[in-house]
Amino acid sequence: MLTPIAVRHLLDVYPVLRGLAPHDLAAVASGATDLAFTPGAAVFREGDDDLPLVLLRRGHVRVSRALPTGQRLTVYHVGPGAFCAVNAALVFGGGQSPASGHAIDDVSAVALPRPLANGLLARCHAFRQAVFAAFSTRMDALFSFVDDLAIHSLDRRLATLLLARAPIVDATHQTLADELGTVREVVSRILHRFATDGLIRQSRARVEVLDRAGLGHVAGRPDMPLPTRCSTTAAFVSDRTHSVTPVTDAGCEVR
């Protein structure tokens, strides 16, 4: 059961719930429960088949899938006010979870039991629209993700990831590798080349972006100029399939 303060906070984070009928809002207040997760804790796991609908009030969850290599591939992140597509699909469609969700930071959430969530989906048009909008957004992101895996080299994907979190990226090489679905050694080699080219500066569990334009060129951003510095030694960079891709003396990948 949620306190009146907790209900108000939930409505602030999920404004769509303000459209609920009074009896549905009362059902949420009486039927929902508070959840809390520390960093690294599992919110749900692969294979789970009986989950409540989890609504995040604070914190972020990383949704990932285990690979045969033992690595974990990040599929997407979820933050406050958003619906987790994997979680929602299980609640409203059934089946077993194809991925796991782990707290990135301290997470505060509300759990709606499956019967309650399904009732809201059936009766509240605004709630139903919000859920399906989340599915649509995640589907678009999924196809973009597939394009990245199929078309773009790993150095391009890593450059894009660093730019998205610039100027300071607080992450270990292993964390970045997990995000990209590769191994730490490959990420370390590419980051070393980026540092040699003057694009980034590395320190323990931190990457500082020094040359956004240069990194943008690596990421395939046509609106950014060529990098002003390039490494002068030939190198080899492993792509996402761990095959070897030659790199020119200028440090740019040969196509």
N, C-alpha and C positions, 0 to 999 in steps of 0.2 A: 504494500500500500504506500502511496506517495503522499507526502505532506503537501499542504497548500502551496508552500514556498517552492517545493520541488516541481509541482505542476506548473506554476507560473514560469519557472526557469525552462521547463520543457517546451512550453508554448513559445517562449522567446527564441529558443534555438530551432524549433520546428513550427514556424507560423502556420503551416498548412493544418495543424491540429486545431487551430482556432475555429476552423469551419465545421468541427464536429458538433453534432446535436448534443444538447445538455446531458441526455442520458448516456451517450457514448463517452463524453468527456468524464462523466462520473465513473463509468466502467473502467476507463484508463486509470483514473486516480486510485480506484480500489483494487484493480487487478494487476497493475504493473509493479515491478520491484526494482530497487536500486541495484546497480552493479558497479564494481570498482576493480580495476586491473592495474598492476604495476608494470613498468616497462619490461617487455619480453614475455609477459604472461599471455597464454592462449585464450582468445575470446571464443574461438571455435576451431575445430580441427578437421582435417581431411577424414572423411568417413562418417562424420556426425550425421545423424538422420532425424534428430528431434531437437530442434532449436527454437527459442523464442525470437521475435523480431527485436533486434538490438538497435536502439536509437542513441547515438553518441551526443552527450552534452558537453564533454570536454575531452581533449586528447585526440590522438590519431591511431588508426589501426592499419597495419600493413597486411594486405592479402597476398599470399604467395602459394606456390605449388611446388611440391617436391619433384626433383628430376632424378632419373635413374643413376646419375653420377653422384648423387648425395647432396648436390647443391640445391638451393631453393631459388626459384624464379619469381621475382616480384611481379604481380599482375596489376595491382593498383593500390592506392592508399585511400582511406576514408577518413573524413573529419567530421566535426560537429555539424549537425543540420542536414547531413547527407544520409541516403539509404545505401547500405551495402548490397550490391546486386546479388552476390553469392548467398548471403544470409536471407535476403528477401525471396530469392528463387526457392530456397529450401522450405521457407515458411509457407509460401503460397502455392508451391508446386510439388513439394515432397522430394523424395530421393535422398541421396547421400552427398555430403559436401565434397566438391572436387578440389577444394583448396582450404588453406588454414588462414586464420586471422590472428595476428599477434599485436599486442599493444606496443606502440613506438615510445610513448611517454605515459605519464599517469593518465589513465582513462576513467572518466565517470560516464555511466550510461544508464539507460532504463530498458528493461526487458518487458516486452508485451507478449504474453502467452499466445501460442499459435491460434487458438479459437477466437481470442479477442481481436488479434490482428486481422484474421480472415473476415470477421464480422465488420470491422471498420472498412476493409477493402470493398465489401459488398454494398455497404450502406452509404459511404461518404464519397461523393464524386471527386472532390478536391484531393482527398487522400489517395484515391485510386490513380488520378492523373499524376500525382507526385511520384508514386511508386513506378508507374510505367515510364515516366520521363527519366527516372534514374536508370531503368533498363535500357532505354534508347541511348542515353549519353554513354553508358558503359559499353554498349554494342559498338558505337562509333569509335570509342577509344580502343576497343579490342581489335578492330580491323586496322586501325593505325598502328597498333602494336605488332600485329602480324606483318604488316608492310615493313616495319622497321627490322624485324627479324629476318625477313626474306630478302630485303633489298639493301639495307644500309650496313656498312661495315661497323665493326665494334668501336673503332676509334671515333667514328662519326656519332654513334649512339652515346659514347662516354662524353664527348664534347657537348652534346645536346643536354645531357644530364647535368653537367657542371654549370652550363650557362643558366639552366633553369633555377639553380640554387645559388648562383653568384651573388655577391663576390666571395663569400666564405662558405665553404662546404665542410661541415663537421661530420666526417665519416671516415672510417678505416677503409683500406683497400679491399678487405673482405666484404664490408658492407656494400661498397660500390659494385663489387663482383656479383653479389647476391641480387642487387637491383637489376643487373644486366643479364643474369643467367649464365655467367661464365665463371672462371676460376681466378683466384687472387693474383697468381703469377702473371697472367695476361694483362690484367688491369695495371699491375705495378709497372710492367714494361711500357705500356702506353703512357702512363702518367710520367714516367721518367723521360720519355721523349717530349711530352708536352712541356716539362720543366726545362729541358735542354733548349727547346725552341723559345723559351721565355714567355710561354703562354700562362704558366701557373707557377706557384711556389708551394712546395710541400713541407709540412711539418707533421708531428705525430698526430694521427687521426684528424688531420685538417688539410684542406686544399684551398689555396687562395688564388682566385682568378686574376691574373695581371693584365692580360691582353684579350679583352672581350671580342675585338674585331678579328684577331687571329684565330681565336677559338671558334668564332662564328664561321670562319672560312672552312675550318676542318669539319664543322657540323653541317656544311652544305648550305649556309645562309648566303644567298646571292646578293643581299643588300649590304653585306659587310666586305670591306676591302681585304686584300691579301695580307697575311701576317708579315710584320716587318722583320722578323727574325726567323731563321730556319736552321736546323742542325746541319752541320757540314759533314757528318759521317753517315755512311749508308747504314741502314738498319732493316730489320725484319720485324713485322708486327703480326701477331696471330689474330685472326678474325674470330667471329663467333663460333665457327666450326673447328677452331684450333688449327686450321690449315695455315700455311705460311704465305703472306702477301708481301711482295717486295716494296720497298720504299726508296724513293729517289734521294739523291744527295741533298735536295732541298727539304727533305723531311715530309714530302707530300706523297700520298699513296698513288701508285701506278694503277691506272684503270685499263 
